[in-house]
Amino acid sequence: MGPTVFSHPYNQSLGNQEDFYRNLAKDDEEEADDFPRNCKKTANGVDYYGKTNVSKSGSPYNYWADTSERSQAYTFLKDHFNFCRNPFGDDKKPWCYSGSTWDYCDIPMYDFSRSCKKTANGVDYYGGTNVTKSRSPCNYWADTSQQNHTYTFLDDQFNYCRNPFGEYSDPWCYSECKRWDQQSPHTHTYQSLGNQENFCRNLAKDEEEEAGPWCYTLDPDIRWQTCGIPLCYDFSRNCKKTANGVDYYGKTNVSKSGSPCNYWADTSERSQTYTFLKDQFNFCRNPFGDDKKPWCYSGSTWDYCD
């Protein structure tokens, strides 16, 4: 007895798609969606991966793969169908081609109520936390009256904790933390942190640091306070939004040949430079987006993941 064959209306239109998964978004069968978040987290929408595909005037958009209306250099977005995008962040909002011209899309802002992070350093974090653990309020990024800093480009992020370049150990904000190069109102022995401004730090040397990153305060009655964002290892989304999977945070941990992935922290099989991914266990990743898809070490070699 062979497999049951079902008749369906897609025989001809999808006849060249072999047995690949597809979603034409026409009926109840297709409610499952690879692009569920239809909002943006930043003003220019460089992060936007939703499925809006009409202009603000209501005109339908061309597919990125379509060059019939105009010769354009954005065919690398072909796996994004005709959804609005701002791939380089150099336009003021997501956009798309419509006929022989182009137009912006109206995309709503993200709901900043999700206050968790997927990675240890929180470079992905766009939640609404705007206080330290001890409830000290964060300054607005546009405010340079207390600290003369270069992060005013985050002004559309209000006073929410951020780690825009992933260079620090946690999302952070300017607040009532005292600069490390100051000895008032609290004296200390951390002069080595003098170039760290007033960012929260954790040298893991004494009891103050058992609670995580912290800082000295400007309040004479409160010597120090902890800072931090809770981890949320929600690896339930086991798909990628982009062709190279730089956004992928699912939990696939076998290569396409079925071999189990090594843990990123494991250097016994080979000396490798990806131990910074140790909090990602042995899940497939493409951290810099410079490979064509997520991958992992397996034994003494590496392989892509499907």
ZIQUI-V838686 format. One line per field, one symbol per residue. psi: psi as a letter, one per 30 degrees, with the letter a starting at -180 (. if undefined). Layout:
BEGIN
psi: ???
END
This chain:
BEGIN
psi: kllkkkllggeefgfggbhlkljfhfaffgfkkfifjhllflefgffkgagkgllffgklllkffjgeekjlggffgfggbhkkliefgglfllllkjbgalllkjkllkjgfjillflefgffkhagkglleggkkklkffjgeekjlggffgffgbhkklieggflflkllkbgkkkfgkgkgkllghffgfggbhkkljfhfaffgffakllklfjffjelllllkkkjijhfjhllflefgffkhagkhklffgkkklkffjgeeljlggffgffgbhkkliefgglfllllkjbgalllk.
END
